[in-house]
Amino acid sequence: MAKDPPDRHLLLWDVDHTLIETGGIGTALYQTAFEIVTGRPVEHRVEITGRTELAIVAEALRLHDIEPSDVLIERYCGELARLYVENIDRLRERGRALPGAADALHTLAGTAHVVQTVLTGNLRAVALVKLRAFRLDQYIDFEVGAFGEDAPERAHLVAVARQRAAASYGARLTRMNTVIIGDTANDMIAAHEGGARGVGVASGSSSEEELRGAGAEITLSDLLDTTRLVEIVLRHR
Ligand SMILES: [Mg+2]
């Protein structure tokens, strides 16, 4: 008789303002990619916090009266990824890993039964460069993550990551053993709608109170208490 698959804990990290900050490089590269692809400067600001790249670029194009065709979006994504690869040194100089991020990732990567990846609105290639710039990529299984090009809606990324992780690790993953750690209300909404526990970190522009208001089950001021983080991830509820 087949044995039950081993119990796993799927940990889905948000990237921007949870693990790293780009120090303005992210905005600069977005503007450059937009200008290269459309031939026009960015004139209208789009809300980017907690949203996916597909949603952001489609809205930006529409605001500039440009039809967001698949071809144009694909060109934009390719250009943005290329710019990040080219500018990794600038990113390293101007950006930073957030306090506690490296230790938390290192410790959780070494914790039995924890599958650690990212759930981010960033394109896969961009997320990889952002984490590689600060030597955080070594702790992440990028194969089972969910990224900006996988779906326009962040909540739909939870199922994408869960399917990939289940296929790769043979794990039974449910709301009980899937955790999102992020800094925005959108991360917490994605957790609830996608079927995961939401842990809010007030390292971005949202306070712990705001994150609780958006449905965070647990909030933290930062990632410095690694022991508590491990306990939160391993807890089944
Ligand atoms: Mg974020």
Boltz pocket constraint, residues with backbone or C-beta under 6 A from the ligand:
constraints:
  - pocket:
      binder: B
      contacts: [[A, 14], [A, 15], [A, 16], [A, 17], [A, 18], [A, 50], [A, 182], [A, 183], [A, 184], [A, 204]]
      max_distance: 6.0
